[in-house]
Amino acid sequence: MTSRRPYTPSQLVGDLPVLTNMEKRYVKVSIFLLPFVLYTAVMLKMLDNACQTEIFRKHASPTDVFPRVLEQSHNTTVLLHSVLRKYEAIDRQRTKLSEMLNKLLSEESPETLASNDLAVQYFNGRNLRDLKGFDKIGRKPDRPIVTKAKYVFNCTNINEIKLIKKVGHGVSKQAFLGKFKGQPVAVKMVTRHQKEVRQCLEGIREKGMEWDTVQRSRCFVFPTMKLMKEILLLEQLDHPGFVQLLGYCVRSEESDSTDMSEHGVVAIYEYGERFVLDNLQFLPMKAKLRRAVNLAKFLHYLEYSPLGSLRIKDFKEGHFLLVNSTLKMIDLDDVDNIEPSCDIYSDSDHVTENPDIHYRTCDYDIQCHMGLCMGYNAKQNLKSMNRLFFKRLLYPSSYPSTMVDSLTNVNTRLEMLSITALELIEFLEELLSHL
């Protein structure tokens, strides 16, 4: 038989025991664990006493129910105040315990404490280095926290922009040229002169309700929502193909005035110039290829944006401006990420001869995937971009004879929509590298 190893008591110095390193470690851990155990017990006892109240006595008669309800309501209010005071007292105790814990931890390295099984179990595997700084809990910061503004303009300084003239308008909003410290900016807002708002106000006037401010304000809700959608989209999208948002101010739905200090929703953008579309084909060769590369990269971003594959439904010349010689999209009213729906049995394997059954199919020979025409948005954007820009920027006869064949092939693939934005980028960058 094996005998147990006898217990070796601590050495004595005079009448006092001398503790070993391990015993010292357990003593220190016990010192900072004991207050937490007491704190938990006190808190549970307080909550138990606070919650043990009766709303009605077991044998209360119907005639004394209402007075007892009033009395109990008063007692509940007193109880809540009492609980609040007790909670504040507990919170003060927690702060003191945290300071004591930090003091204990500062005396011994985290690696030493981490070797103790009790400490590891108590902190559930947390990194003890994170506990340093407990003394900062509840304290005011040494200096105020200053956060840099994301945009140049907000509601505090947007009224410093001086409106010069109207430079454009759409169905739901107007664009103005503004000046801020001598620099041009574009200002968008909803006004009563827009088509949608004007028609709504005329309808109210015909009904003799022009005095009704509620009805008038409703005429601005939908156009204002479109402007807000544009602001929120630009908050989430980041590509040089979009005009840069310099700031905005959202106060209310009130949009009946053009005064910048009180207008409901105003958005500020970098300023761009209009351009003549047909003049793009007369640009220098490198300039045309660079613009074509930028537009192809824009198409690729739209296809793989953080919001999914985006489609520009209203793709036209007026929605683009030249900003520092770069073509940028300025209107995001009609941008969405919705792929068209289709019927999952619309493929050739499920074709039926019944004339009463019509399946929704996908354009551009796209396969229906889980009820959606995945890839339709990218094809539609490529088609619109080719019609508007690529046919002018990549017109083969405007390039040297050595590049005509390859450009003719690319134009054919663009017309057939058999090339992706990424393939187009690679082709154009290869051409640029040889110039």
VODO-461065 format. One record per residue: x negated, y, z of N, C-alpha, C in turn; residue in one letter. Coordinates in steps of 0.05 Angstrom, whole numbers, padded with zeros to 5 digits, always signed. Example, Ala and Ser with C-alpha at 12.3 -4.5 7.8 and 13.67 -1.06 7.14 Angstrom:
// residues 2
-00264-00114+00156-00246-00090+00156-00264-00066+00156A;-00257-00045+00142-00273-00021+00143-00258+00001+00157S;
//
This chain:
// residues 435
-00017-00024+00000+00000+00000+00000-00018+00025+00000M;-00007+00045-00014-00021+00070-00014-00010+00088+00007T;-00028+00101+00021-00019+00119+00042-00017+00147+00032S;+00002+00162+00043+00006+00190+00036-00018+00206+00045R;-00024+00227+00029-00046+00245+00036-00037+00262+00060R;-00052+00263+00081-00044+00278+00104-00044+00308+00098P;-00025+00322+00111-00023+00351+00107-00045+00365+00122Y;-00059+00383+00108-00081+00397+00120-00071+00425+00128T;-00069+00431+00154-00059+00457+00162-00079+00478+00155P;-00069+00503+00155-00085+00526+00149-00106+00530+00171S;-00129+00540+00163-00150+00545+00183-00141+00567+00202Q;-00153+00567+00226-00146+00587+00246-00170+00605+00251L;-00164+00630+00253-00184+00650+00262-00174+00661+00288V;-00185+00652+00310-00175+00659+00336-00148+00644+00339G;-00126+00660+00344-00099+00649+00347-00083+00652+00321D;-00094+00665+00300-00078+00670+00276-00087+00652+00254L;-00068+00641+00239-00074+00624+00216-00084+00640+00192P;-00102+00629+00177-00112+00642+00152-00098+00628+00129V;-00082+00643+00113-00066+00631+00091-00084+00626+00067L;-00077+00605+00053-00091+00599+00028-00080+00617+00006T;-00093+00617-00018-00084+00634-00040-00055+00626-00049N;-00050+00600-00050-00023+00591-00058-00002+00600-00038M;-00009+00598-00012+00011+00606+00009+00015+00636+00007E;-00006+00652+00002-00002+00681-00002+00017+00687-00025K;+00013+00672-00047+00030+00677-00070+00059+00671-00064R;+00065+00649-00049+00093+00643-00042+00104+00664-00024Y;+00088+00674-00006+00097+00695+00013+00105+00720-00003V;+00089+00728-00022+00095+00752-00037+00121+00748-00054K;+00123+00725-00066+00148+00720-00082+00172+00720-00064V;+00170+00708-00040+00192+00708-00021+00199+00736-00012S;+00180+00753-00010+00185+00781-00001+00203+00795-00021I;+00197+00792-00047+00214+00808-00065+00239+00792-00074F;+00241+00766-00069+00265+00752-00075+00286+00755-00053L;+00277+00757-00028+00296+00759-00006+00315+00783-00008L;+00305+00807-00015+00324+00830-00017+00345+00825-00039P;+00337+00812-00061+00357+00807-00082+00378+00788-00073F;+00371+00768-00057+00391+00749-00047+00409+00763-00028V;+00399+00780-00010+00416+00795+00009+00434+00814-00006L;+00422+00827-00027+00438+00846-00043+00462+00832-00056Y;+00457+00808-00067+00479+00793-00080+00500+00785-00060T;+00492+00776-00036+00511+00768-00016+00528+00791-00006A;+00516+00814-00002+00530+00838+00007+00550+00847-00014V;+00541+00847-00039+00559+00856-00061+00583+00837-00063M;+00579+00811-00062+00602+00792-00064+00621+00796-00041L;+00610+00801-00017+00628+00805+00007+00644+00830+00004K;+00632+00851-00006+00647+00876-00010+00669+00873-00030M;+00663+00860-00053+00684+00855-00073+00706+00837-00063L;+00699+00817-00046+00719+00799-00036+00738+00814-00017D;+00727+00832+00000+00744+00847+00018+00761+00867+00003N;+00750+00879-00019+00765+00899-00034+00788+00887-00049A;+00786+00862-00058+00807+00850-00074+00829+00836-00059C;+00825+00833-00032+00845+00818-00016+00866+00837-00006Q;+00883+00845-00023+00906+00862-00016+00932+00850-00027T;+00954+00854-00013+00980+00844-00022+00996+00866-00034E;+01010+00861-00056+01027+00881-00068+01055+00880-00055I;+01065+00856-00049+01091+00853-00036+01088+00831-00014F;+01103+00835+00007+01104+00813+00027+01121+00790+00016R;+01116+00766+00027+01129+00743+00016+01159+00743+00018K;+01169+00754+00041+01198+00754+00045+01210+00782+00045H;+01200+00800+00027+01210+00827+00026+01239+00827+00015A;+01256+00842+00027+01284+00844+00018+01285+00863-00005S;+01306+00861-00023+01309+00879-00046+01311+00908-00039P;+01322+00915-00016+01326+00943-00009+01300+00957-00002T;+01280+00942+00007+01255+00956+00014+01233+00951-00006D;+01240+00941-00030+01220+00936-00051+01208+00962-00061V;+01226+00981-00069+01216+01006-00081+01198+01022-00062F;+01206+01026-00036+01187+01040-00018+01160+01026-00015P;+01161+00999-00015+01136+00984-00013+01119+00987-00038R;+01132+00990-00061+01117+00994-00086+01102+01021-00085V;+01116+01042-00075+01104+01068-00073+01080+01067-00053L;+01085+01053-00030+01064+01051-00010+01040+01036-00022E;+01046+01015-00037+01024+00999-00048+01008+01015-00069Q;+01023+01032-00085+01010+01049-00105+00990+01068-00092S;+00998+01079-00069+00980+01097-00054+00956+01082-00043H;+00962+01057-00033+00940+01041-00023+00920+01033-00045N;+00931+01028-00069+00913+01021-00092+00895+01044-00099T;+00905+01069-00098+00889+01092-00105+00866+01095-00084T;+00874+01092-00058+00854+01094-00037+00833+01072-00041V;+00842+01048-00048+00824+01025-00052+00804+01030-00074L;+00814+01042-00096+00797+01048-00119+00775+01068-00111L;+00782+01088-00096+00762+01108-00087+00742+01094-00069H;+00752+01076-00052+00733+01061-00034+00714+01044-00050S;+00724+01030-00070+00707+01013-00087+00686+01030-00101V;+00695+01054-00111+00676+01072-00125+00653+01080-00106L;+00660+01087-00081+00639+01095-00062+00620+01071-00056R;+00632+01048-00054+00615+01024-00049+00597+01018-00072K;+00608+01022-00096+00591+01017-00120+00568+01036-00121Y;+00572+01061-00114+00550+01081-00114+00529+01073-00093E;+00539+01063-00070+00520+01054-00049+00503+01031-00059A;+00517+01012-00073+00503+00988-00084+00482+00997-00104I;+00490+01016-00121+00472+01026-00142+00447+01038-00130D;+00450+01053-00108+00427+01064-00094+00409+01042-00083R;+00422+01021-00072+00406+00999-00062+00390+00985-00085Q;+00404+00983-00108+00390+00971-00131+00365+00987-00139R;+00368+01013-00139+00345+01030-00146+00322+01026-00127T;+00328+01025-00101+00307+01020-00081+00293+00993-00085K;+00310+00972-00090+00299+00946-00095+00281+00945-00119L;+00290+00960-00140+00274+00960-00165+00247+00973-00160S;+00246+00995-00144+00221+01007-00137+00203+00989-00121E;+00215+00974-00102+00199+00955-00086+00188+00933-00104M;+00205+00923-00122+00196+00902-00140+00172+00912-00158L;+00175+00936-00168+00153+00947-00184+00127+00949-00168N;+00129+00957-00142+00106+00960-00126+00092+00933-00121K;+00109+00912-00117+00098+00885-00114+00084+00876-00139L;+00096+00881-00162+00085+00872-00187+00059+00886-00194L;+00057+00911-00186+00033+00926-00192+00009+00916-00176S;+00013+00901-00154-00009+00892-00138-00021+00866-00149E;-00006+00852-00166-00017+00827-00177-00011+00827-00206E;-00029+00815-00222-00026+00815-00251-00002+00799-00260S;+00010+00805-00283+00032+00789-00293+00025+00761-00298P;+00000+00756-00307-00008+00728-00312-00007+00711-00287E;-00015+00723-00264-00015+00708-00239+00013+00702-00230T;+00031+00722-00232+00059+00717-00225+00072+00697-00243L;+00065+00698-00269+00078+00680-00288+00071+00651-00282A;+00049+00646-00268+00041+00618-00262+00059+00606-00240S;+00074+00623-00226+00091+00613-00205+00118+00604-00216N;+00126+00579-00210+00150+00567-00222+00175+00583-00214D;+00176+00592-00188+00200+00607-00179+00203+00633-00195L;+00181+00647-00200+00183+00672-00215+00192+00667-00243A;+00182+00646-00255+00190+00640-00283+00220+00633-00284V;+00230+00618-00265+00258+00611-00265+00275+00636-00260Q;+00266+00654-00242+00282+00677-00236+00285+00696-00259Y;+00263+00700-00274+00265+00718-00297+00272+00705-00323F;+00279+00679-00322+00289+00664-00345+00270+00667-00370N;+00245+00665-00365+00226+00665-00387+00220+00692-00398G;+00229+00714-00386+00223+00741-00396+00193+00746-00394R;+00184+00764-00411+00156+00773-00410+00153+00792-00386N;+00137+00785-00367+00135+00801-00343+00122+00828-00348L;+00108+00831-00371+00097+00857-00377+00119+00878-00382R;+00143+00868-00391+00165+00887-00395+00175+00899-00370D;+00169+00886-00347+00179+00896-00321+00164+00921-00312L;+00141+00926-00323+00126+00950-00316+00142+00974-00327K;+00146+00993-00310+00162+01016-00318+00189+01016-00305G;+00194+00997-00286+00219+00997-00271+00222+01023-00255F;+00199+01035-00249+00201+01059-00232+00213+01082-00248D;+00215+01079-00275+00226+01101-00291+00257+01100-00293K;+00269+01078-00283+00298+01075-00285+00312+01097-00269I;+00330+01111-00282+00346+01131-00268+00332+01158-00267G;+00307+01160-00275+00293+01185-00274+00298+01202-00299R;+00297+01228-00296+00299+01245-00319+00273+01245-00335K;+00275+01247-00362+00250+01247-00378+00233+01272-00371P;+00206+01268-00373+00188+01289-00367+00192+01314-00385D;+00200+01309-00410+00205+01331-00429+00229+01324-00446R;+00244+01343-00456+00268+01337-00472+00262+01321-00497P;+00280+01303-00504+00277+01287-00528+00287+01303-00552I;+00270+01308-00571+00277+01323-00595+00277+01304-00619V;+00300+01301-00632+00303+01284-00655+00302+01301-00680T;+00285+01294-00699+00283+01309-00724+00308+01305-00740K;+00319+01327-00751+00343+01325-00767+00338+01310-00793A;+00357+01293-00800+00353+01277-00825+00356+01294-00849K;+00373+01315-00848+00379+01332-00871+00371+01360-00866Y;+00368+01375-00887+00361+01404-00885+00385+01419-00875V;+00409+01412-00884+00433+01427-00878+00452+01411-00860F;+00465+01425-00842+00486+01414-00826+00505+01437-00819N;+00524+01433-00801+00544+01453-00795+00533+01478-00782C;+00508+01477-00772+00497+01500-00758+00485+01520-00777T;+00476+01511-00801+00463+01530-00819+00475+01530-00847N;+00496+01514-00852+00507+01512-00879+00519+01539-00888I;+00528+01555-00869+00539+01581-00877+00518+01601-00886N;+00492+01594-00883+00471+01611-00893+00467+01609-00924E;+00480+01590-00936+00479+01587-00965+00498+01607-00978I;+00488+01621-00997+00504+01641-01011+00513+01629-01038K;+00540+01628-01042+00551+01617-01067+00547+01638-01089L;+00536+01630-01112+00531+01648-01134+00553+01646-01155I;+00557+01621-01165+00578+01618-01186+00586+01588-01187K;+00608+01583-01200+00617+01556-01205+00602+01544-01229K;+00592+01520-01225+00576+01508-01247+00588+01482-01257V;+00609+01473-01245+00622+01449-01254+00646+01441-01237G;+00663+01424-01248+00686+01415-01233+00695+01388-01244H;+00708+01374-01227+00720+01348-01235+00750+01348-01228G;+00761+01324-01227+00790+01322-01221+00795+01330-01192V;+00776+01323-01174+00781+01326-01145+00764+01347-01131S;+00742+01357-01143+00725+01375-01129+00710+01394-01148K;+00699+01415-01137+00685+01435-01152+00655+01436-01144Q;+00638+01444-01162+00609+01447-01156+00601+01476-01161A;+00585+01486-01142+00576+01514-01143+00546+01515-01142F;+00535+01535-01154+00507+01542-01151+00504+01559-01126L;+00488+01550-01107+00483+01565-01083+00454+01572-01080G;+00448+01592-01064+00421+01600-01059+00416+01600-01029K;+00393+01587-01021+00385+01586-00993+00356+01594-00992F;+00351+01618-00981+00324+01629-00979+00311+01630-01007K;+00327+01637-01027+00317+01641-01054+00316+01615-01070G;+00321+01592-01058+00320+01566-01072+00348+01557-01080Q;+00351+01547-01105+00377+01538-01115+00385+01511-01103P;+00410+01509-01095+00422+01483-01086+00449+01480-01099V;+00459+01456-01100+00486+01450-01111+00504+01446-01087A;+00528+01458-01088+00547+01456-01066+00573+01444-01078V;+00582+01423-01065+00607+01410-01073+00628+01413-01051K;+00652+01420-01059+00675+01421-01040+00701+01418-01055M;+00722+01412-01040+00749+01410-01051+00762+01437-01048V;+00774+01447-01070+00788+01473-01069+00816+01469-01080T;+00833+01490-01076+00860+01488-01086+00862+01491-01116R;+00840+01496-01130+00840+01499-01159+00837+01473-01173H;+00831+01451-01159+00828+01425-01172+00854+01414-01182Q;+00853+01397-01202+00878+01387-01215+00896+01373-01195K;+00885+01354-01180+00902+01339-01162+00914+01356-01141E;+00898+01374-01129+00908+01392-01108+00928+01412-01120V;+00922+01423-01143+00940+01443-01155+00967+01431-01161R;+00968+01407-01172+00994+01394-01179+01010+01388-01153Q;+00996+01380-01132+01010+01375-01107+01021+01401-01095C;+01006+01422-01096+01016+01448-01085+01039+01459-01101L;+01038+01455-01128+01060+01464-01145+01086+01448-01138E;+01083+01422-01132+01107+01407-01124+01118+01416-01098G;+01102+01424-01079+01112+01435-01054+01126+01461-01058I;+01114+01478-01076+01126+01504-01081+01153+01501-01094R;+01157+01482-01112+01182+01478-01125+01204+01469-01105E;+01196+01456-01084+01215+01447-01064+01220+01469-01043K;+01207+01492-01047+01211+01514-01027+01198+01509-01000G;+01177+01493-00999+01164+01485-00974+01135+01496-00972M;+01129+01518-00987+01102+01528-00987+01093+01538-00959E;+01113+01543-00942+01106+01552-00915+01098+01529-00896W;+01103+01504-00905+01097+01481-00889+01067+01474-00890D;+01052+01481-00870+01024+01477-00870+01016+01447-00869T;+01033+01431-00857+01027+01402-00856+01028+01390-00884V;+01049+01398-00899+01051+01388-00927+01028+01398-00944Q;+01020+01423-00940+00998+01434-00956+00972+01419-00950R;+00968+01413-00924+00943+01400-00917+00941+01372-00929S;+00964+01359-00932+00964+01332-00944+00955+01332-00973R;+00958+01354-00987+00948+01356-01015+00918+01354-01017C;+00904+01359-00995+00875+01359-00995+00863+01333-00985F;+00880+01315-00974+00870+01291-00961+00856+01273-00980V;+00869+01265-01002+00857+01246-01021+00832+01256-01034F;+00832+01281-01045+00807+01292-01057+00784+01294-01036P;+00791+01301-01012+00771+01303-00991+00759+01275-00984T;+00777+01255-00985+00768+01228-00980+00747+01219-01002M;+00751+01228-01027+00732+01221-01048+00705+01234-01043K;+00705+01259-01034+00680+01272-01027+00666+01258-01004L;+00682+01250-00984+00670+01236-00961+00659+01209-00970M;+00672+01195-00988+00662+01170-00999+00635+01174-01012K;+00632+01196-01027+00607+01201-01040+00585+01206-01020E;+00591+01221-00999+00571+01226-00978+00563+01200-00964I;+00582+01184-00957+00576+01158-00943+00561+01139-00961L;+00566+01139-00987+00551+01122-01005+00522+01131-01006L;+00517+01157-01008+00490+01167-01009+00476+01163-00983L;+00490+01161-00961+00478+01154-00935+00466+01126-00935E;+00478+01109-00951+00470+01080-00951+00452+01072-00975Q;+00452+01089-00995+00436+01083-01019+00412+01101-01021L;+00390+01089-01030+00365+01104-01031+00350+01097-01057D;+00354+01114-01077+00340+01110-01103+00338+01137-01117H;+00315+01142-01130+00312+01168-01144+00332+01171-01167P;+00346+01150-01175+00366+01153-01196+00391+01168-01186G;+00395+01170-01160+00417+01186-01149+00407+01214-01141F;+00424+01234-01146+00417+01261-01137+00413+01260-01107V;+00394+01276-01097+00387+01275-01068+00407+01292-01052Q;+00418+01280-01031+00436+01293-01013+00419+01309-00993L;+00422+01336-00992+00407+01353-00974+00420+01358-00948L;+00446+01351-00946+00461+01355-00921+00490+01358-00926G;+00505+01359-00904+00534+01362-00907+00545+01372-00880Y;+00570+01381-00881+00584+01390-00857+00613+01380-00859C;+00622+01367-00838+00650+01357-00837+00662+01369-00812V;+00681+01387-00817+00695+01400-00794+00724+01390-00792R;+00738+01389-00814+00767+01381-00813+00775+01376-00842S;+00802+01371-00845+00812+01367-00872+00819+01394-00885E;+00816+01416-00871+00824+01442-00882+00804+01450-00904E;+00815+01454-00928+00799+01460-00952+00811+01482-00968S;+00828+01498-00957+00842+01519-00972+00824+01543-00977D;+00801+01545-00963+00784+01568-00965+00757+01559-00976S;+00743+01578-00990+00716+01572-00999+00695+01584-00981T;+00703+01595-00959+00685+01606-00939+00668+01584-00927D;+00642+01585-00930+00625+01563-00921+00625+01560-00890M;+00633+01581-00876+00633+01579-00847+00658+01565-00836S;+00678+01560-00852+00703+01548-00842+00714+01526-00860E;+00701+01521-00883+00711+01501-00901+00710+01473-00888H;+00729+01456-00894+00731+01430-00880+00707+01411-00885G;+00703+01404-00910+00681+01385-00917+00665+01398-00940V;+00639+01400-00935+00620+01412-00955+00596+01393-00957V;+00587+01388-00982+00563+01372-00986+00543+01388-01003A;+00517+01386-00995+00496+01401-01008+00476+01381-01022I;+00470+01387-01047+00452+01369-01062+00429+01386-01075Y;+00409+01371-01084+00388+01384-01100+00401+01394-01126E;+00390+01416-01136+00402+01428-01160+00389+01417-01186Y;+00406+01411-01205+00397+01401-01231+00409+01417-01254G;+00397+01412-01277+00405+01426-01301+00420+01408-01320E;+00439+01420-01335+00453+01405-01356+00433+01400-01379R;+00439+01380-01395+00421+01374-01418+00439+01366-01442F;+00427+01368-01466+00440+01360-01490+00432+01331-01496V;+00452+01313-01497+00446+01285-01499+00430+01278-01524L;+00437+01289-01546+00424+01282-01571+00395+01292-01573D;+00388+01311-01555+00360+01321-01556+00341+01302-01543N;+00351+01281-01529+00333+01261-01517+00315+01247-01537L;+00326+01242-01561+00311+01227-01581+00288+01243-01593Q;+00287+01270-01588+00266+01287-01599+00244+01292-01578F;+00246+01279-01555+00225+01283-01535+00199+01269-01544L;+00176+01275-01532+00152+01260-01538+00155+01231-01531P;+00140+01214-01544+00143+01185-01542+00140+01176-01513M;+00119+01185-01499+00115+01176-01471+00138+01185-01453K;+00148+01209-01458+00169+01220-01442+00195+01203-01445A;+00200+01195-01470+00224+01178-01475+00221+01151-01461K;+00197+01139-01463+00194+01113-01450+00195+01115-01420L;+00184+01136-01409+00185+01139-01379+00214+01142-01370R;+00230+01158-01385+00258+01161-01377+00273+01135-01380R;+00267+01120-01401+00279+01093-01405+00272+01074-01382A;+00247+01075-01373+00238+01058-01351+00254+01065-01326V;+00256+01091-01320+00270+01101-01296+00299+01092-01297N;+00312+01094-01320+00340+01086-01322+00343+01055-01319L;+00324+01040-01330+00325+01011-01326+00321+01003-01297A;+00304+01017-01283+00300+01012-01254+00325+01020-01239K;+00339+01041-01248+00364+01048-01235+00385+01026-01239F;+00386+01015-01263+00405+00993-01267+00399+00969-01249L;+00373+00963-01246+00365+00940-01229+00373+00946-01200H;+00370+00971-01191+00378+00977-01164+00408+00974-01160Y;+00423+00984-01180+00453+00981-01178+00461+00952-01176L;+00447+00934-01190+00454+00906-01189+00448+00893-01162E;+00427+00902-01149+00418+00890-01124+00417+00910-01101Y;+00436+00928-01100+00437+00948-01079+00444+00936-01052S;+00439+00951-01030+00447+00941-01004+00477+00936-01001P;+00493+00948-01019+00522+00944-01018+00532+00923-01037L;+00514+00909-01050+00522+00890-01070+00518+00901-01098G;+00528+00887-01118+00526+00896-01145+00546+00919-01150S;+00536+00943-01155+00553+00967-01158+00559+00971-01188L;+00583+00981-01193+00592+00987-01221+00599+01016-01222R;+00589+01030-01243+00597+01058-01248+00620+01057-01268I;+00644+01060-01258+00668+01058-01276+00671+01081-01295K;+00664+01105-01286+00666+01129-01304+00639+01138-01312D;+00627+01124-01332+00600+01128-01340+00600+01148-01363F;+00592+01173-01358+00593+01193-01379+00570+01213-01375K;+00566+01229-01396+00544+01248-01396+00545+01268-01374E;+00570+01278-01368+00573+01299-01347+00566+01290-01319G;+00562+01264-01315+00556+01254-01288+00526+01251-01284H;+00510+01261-01303+00481+01260-01300+00469+01288-01305F;+00448+01294-01290+00434+01320-01292+00404+01315-01294L;+00389+01335-01304+00360+01334-01304+00350+01348-01280L;+00337+01333-01262+00325+01345-01238+00295+01340-01239V;+00280+01361-01243+00251+01359-01247+00244+01338-01268N;+00257+01341-01291+00252+01324-01315+00260+01294-01310S;+00276+01289-01290+00286+01262-01284+00316+01261-01286T;+00327+01242-01301+00356+01239-01303+00366+01227-01277L;+00386+01241-01266+00397+01231-01240+00428+01232-01241K;+00440+01213-01228+00469+01211-01227+00479+01229-01204M;+00499+01246-01210+00509+01266-01191+00536+01260-01180I;+00551+01242-01192+00579+01237-01184+00583+01208-01177D;+00591+01202-01152+00595+01175-01144+00624+01169-01137L;+00642+01185-01147+00671+01181-01141+00680+01153-01148D;+00673+01144-01172+00684+01120-01182+00664+01097-01182D;+00647+01096-01162+00628+01074-01159+00640+01055-01138V;+00639+01029-01145+00648+01008-01126+00632+00983-01131D;+00636+00964-01113+00622+00939-01114+00640+00915-01118N;+00663+00920-01132+00683+00899-01135+00679+00886-01162I;+00673+00860-01162+00672+00845-01187+00700+00836-01195E;+00707+00836-01221+00734+00827-01229+00740+00799-01220P;+00766+00794-01214+00774+00767-01206+00781+00750-01230S;+00780+00724-01227+00786+00705-01248+00798+00680-01236C;+00809+00663-01253+00820+00637-01244+00798+00616-01245D;+00796+00601-01224+00774+00581-01222+00778+00558-01242I;+00803+00555-01254+00808+00534-01273+00809+00545-01302Y;+00795+00568-01306+00797+00580-01332+00776+00570-01352S;+00758+00551-01343+00737+00541-01361+00749+00520-01380D;+00733+00512-01399+00743+00494-01421+00752+00467-01411S;+00742+00458-01388+00750+00432-01377+00778+00431-01367D;+00790+00455-01362+00817+00456-01351+00837+00471-01369H;+00830+00473-01395+00847+00487-01413+00872+00470-01418V;+00895+00483-01417+00921+00470-01421+00934+00481-01446T;+00950+00464-01459+00965+00472-01483+00992+00485-01476E;+00998+00487-01451+01023+00499-01442+01021+00530-01447N;+01038+00541-01465+01036+00570-01471+01045+00587-01448P;+01059+00576-01428+01068+00592-01405+01046+00596-01384D;+01024+00582-01387+01003+00584-01367+00980+00601-01379I;+00973+00623-01366+00952+00641-01376+00931+00644-01354H;+00908+00635-01359+00886+00638-01340+00871+00664-01344Y;+00863+00676-01322+00846+00700-01324+00817+00691-01328R;+00806+00700-01350+00778+00692-01356+00760+00716-01352T;+00734+00711-01354+00713+00732-01351+00703+00741-01378C;+00698+00767-01381+00686+00778-01405+00656+00771-01406D;+00644+00776-01429+00615+00772-01434+00606+00744-01429Y;+00624+00724-01432+00617+00696-01429+00607+00689-01401D;+00617+00704-01381+00609+00699-01354+00626+00676-01342I;+00614+00658-01327+00629+00637-01315+00643+00647-01289Q;+00667+00637-01285+00682+00644-01261+00669+00629-01237C;+00662+00644-01217+00649+00633-01193+00665+00641-01168H;+00678+00621-01156+00693+00625-01132+00714+00648-01136M;+00726+00648-01159+00747+00667-01164+00738+00695-01172G;+00712+00698-01177+00701+00725-01185+00683+00722-01209L;+00683+00743-01226+00665+00744-01249+00638+00755-01240C;+00622+00740-01227+00597+00749-01216+00578+00756-01239M;+00568+00781-01239+00550+00790-01260+00564+00810-01279G;+00590+00813-01277+00605+00831-01294+00596+00860-01291Y;+00592+00868-01266+00585+00896-01260+00558+00903-01274N;+00539+00885-01272+00513+00890-01284+00515+00892-01314A;+00531+00874-01326+00534+00875-01356+00548+00901-01364K;+00568+00909-01349+00583+00934-01356+00565+00958-01354Q;+00549+00960-01333+00530+00982-01330+00510+00983-01353N;+00499+00959-01360+00480+00958-01382+00492+00967-01408L;+00517+00959-01413+00531+00967-01438+00535+00998-01438K;+00543+01009-01416+00547+01038-01415+00521+01053-01417S;+00500+01044-01404+00474+01057-01405+00462+01056-01433M;+00466+01034-01447+00456+01031-01474+00471+01050-01493N;+00497+01052-01490+00513+01070-01507+00505+01099-01503R;+00500+01106-01478+00495+01134-01472+00466+01143-01475L;+00447+01126-01466+00419+01134-01465+00400+01117-01482F;+00401+01091-01479+00380+01074-01492+00380+01076-01522F;+00403+01079-01534+00404+01082-01563+00390+01107-01573K;+00388+01127-01556+00374+01152-01564+00345+01151-01555R;+00340+01140-01532+00312+01139-01522+00295+01117-01536L;+00308+01096-01545+00293+01073-01557+00300+01069-01586L;+00307+01090-01600+00313+01089-01628+00288+01081-01643Y;+00287+01058-01657+00262+01047-01667+00247+01065-01687P;+00262+01078-01705+00249+01094-01726+00234+01119-01715S;+00238+01126-01690+00224+01149-01678+00198+01141-01665S;+00190+01115-01668+00165+01105-01657+00147+01096-01679Y;+00121+01092-01672+00102+01083-01693+00110+01056-01705P;+00101+01051-01728+00109+01026-01743+00101+01001-01727S;+00079+01003-01711+00071+00979-01696+00090+00971-01674T;+00108+00989-01667+00127+00984-01645+00155+00980-01655M;+00160+00984-01681+00187+00983-01692+00199+00955-01688V;+00185+00934-01694+00196+00907-01693+00204+00900-01664D;+00187+00905-01645+00193+00898-01618+00217+00915-01607S;+00218+00940-01615+00240+00957-01606+00266+00949-01619L;+00264+00941-01644+00288+00931-01658+00300+00906-01644T;+00282+00888-01636+00290+00864-01622+00303+00871-01595N;+00291+00890-01581+00303+00898-01555+00330+00912-01559V;+00332+00929-01579+00358+00941-01585+00380+00921-01591N;+00372+00900-01606+00391+00878-01612+00400+00864-01586T;+00381+00858-01569+00388+00845-01544+00405+00863-01526R;+00400+00889-01526+00416+00908-01511+00445+00909-01522L;+00447+00908-01548+00474+00908-01560+00489+00883-01553E;+00475+00860-01551+00488+00835-01545+00489+00830-01515M;+00478+00848-01499+00477+00845-01470+00464+00819-01461L;+00443+00812-01476+00429+00787-01470+00402+00792-01457S;+00398+00816-01447+00373+00823-01433+00381+00834-01405I;+00365+00827-01385+00370+00838-01358+00355+00864-01354T;+00362+00878-01333+00348+00903-01327+00319+00897-01320A;+00313+00876-01306+00285+00869-01299+00269+00863-01324L;+00280+00848-01343+00266+00842-01368+00261+00868-01384E;+00280+00886-01384+00277+00911-01398+00254+00928-01385L;+00253+00928-01359+00232+00943-01345+00204+00932-01353I;+00201+00905-01353+00176+00893-01360+00168+00900-01388E;+00187+00899-01407+00181+00905-01435+00172+00934-01438F;+00187+00953-01426+00180+00981-01429+00154+00988-01416L;+00148+00977-01393+00123+00983-01380+00099+00971-01395E;+00104+00949-01409+00083+00938-01426+00077+00957-01450E;+00098+00968-01461+00094+00988-01483+00079+01012-01473L;+00086+01022-01449+00072+01045-01438+00043+01040-01433L;+00037+01016-01425+00009+01010-01418-00009+01010-01443S;+00002+01008-01467-00014+01008-01491-00016+01036-01504H;-00003+01055-01492-00004+01082-01503-00027+01099-01491L;
//
